[in-house]
Amino acid sequence: QVQLVESEGGLVQAGDSLRLSCAASGRTFSSYTLGWFRQAPGKEREFVTAISWSYGTTYYTNSVKGRFTISRDNAKNTVYLQMNSLKPEDTAVYYCAAGRVIDVTQARQYNYWGQGTQVTVSS
C-alpha cells in the first residue's frame, strides 16, 4: 500500500521560510515523479514543483522559481520542499503526489496523494 505522508505545515510571516517533507512508502519510486501541488480556498489545485526520482530533474512553476527548492533523499524515500521568502499568496493546502507522469504539471496524472498540510503566510 503506497503512502505519502507530509510533515506538518504551519503559520509563518511573510518573508519567512518553511520546509515540508513527504515520506513515501509502499513501493519503489525509481521510475516515478514526485510533485508538490497546492490548493488555496476557492481555487483549483495547482502545480508547484516536481522532481524525477531517478534523475533528480526538477520542475517549478514560475511563481515559486528562485524561492522554493525541491529535493529528495533516496535513502529515506523522502522528498523535501524548502520554501523561502514566503508570500501571503503562498497560503494553501500543500499536497505531495507521486506517479509515472508525462506532464508533471497535470494533477490527474499522479496516482498517489498525501493528505495535505496547511501552510498559512501572514502579511
ChimeraX attribute file (.defattr): number of C-alpha atoms within 10 A of each C-alpha:
attribute: neighborCount
match mode: 1-to-1
recipient: residues
	/A:1	5
	/A:2	14
	/A:3	17
	/A:4	23
	/A:5	20
	/A:6	23
	/A:7	18
	/A:8	14
	/A:9	18
	/A:10	14
	/A:11	13
	/A:12	18
	/A:13	14
	/A:14	17
	/A:15	14
	/A:16	14
	/A:17	16
	/A:18	16
	/A:19	16
	/A:20	21
	/A:21	20
	/A:22	25
	/A:23	18
	/A:24	24
	/A:25	15
	/A:26	9
	/A:27	10
	/A:28	11
	/A:29	18
	/A:30	13
	/A:31	13
	/A:32	17
	/A:33	24
	/A:34	29
	/A:35	30
	/A:36	28
	/A:37	21
	/A:38	22
	/A:39	19
	/A:40	17
	/A:41	9
	/A:42	6
	/A:43	9
	/A:44	9
	/A:45	17
	/A:46	17
	/A:47	20
	/A:48	24
	/A:49	24
	/A:50	27
	/A:51	23
	/A:52	23
	/A:53	24
	/A:54	13
	/A:55	10
	/A:56	13
	/A:57	12
	/A:58	17
	/A:59	18
	/A:60	20
	/A:61	13
	/A:62	9
	/A:63	11
	/A:64	17
	/A:65	12
	/A:66	11
	/A:67	13
	/A:68	20
	/A:69	18
	/A:70	24
	/A:71	19
	/A:72	20
	/A:73	11
	/A:74	12
	/A:75	6
	/A:76	10
	/A:77	17
	/A:78	19
	/A:79	25
	/A:80	21
	/A:81	21
	/A:82	15
	/A:83	20
	/A:84	17
	/A:85	15
	/A:86	23
	/A:87	20
	/A:88	15
	/A:89	13
	/A:90	20
	/A:91	20
	/A:92	21
	/A:93	18
	/A:94	26
	/A:95	25
	/A:96	30
	/A:97	27
	/A:98	27
	/A:99	20
	/A:100	17
	/A:101	18
	/A:102	10
	/A:103	11
	/A:104	25
	/A:105	20
	/A:106	13
	/A:107	19
	/A:108	11
	/A:109	15
	/A:110	21
	/A:111	12
	/A:112	16
	/A:113	22
	/A:114	20
	/A:115	14
	/A:116	23
	/A:117	19
	/A:118	18
	/A:119	22
	/A:120	21
	/A:121	20
	/A:122	16
	/A:123	11
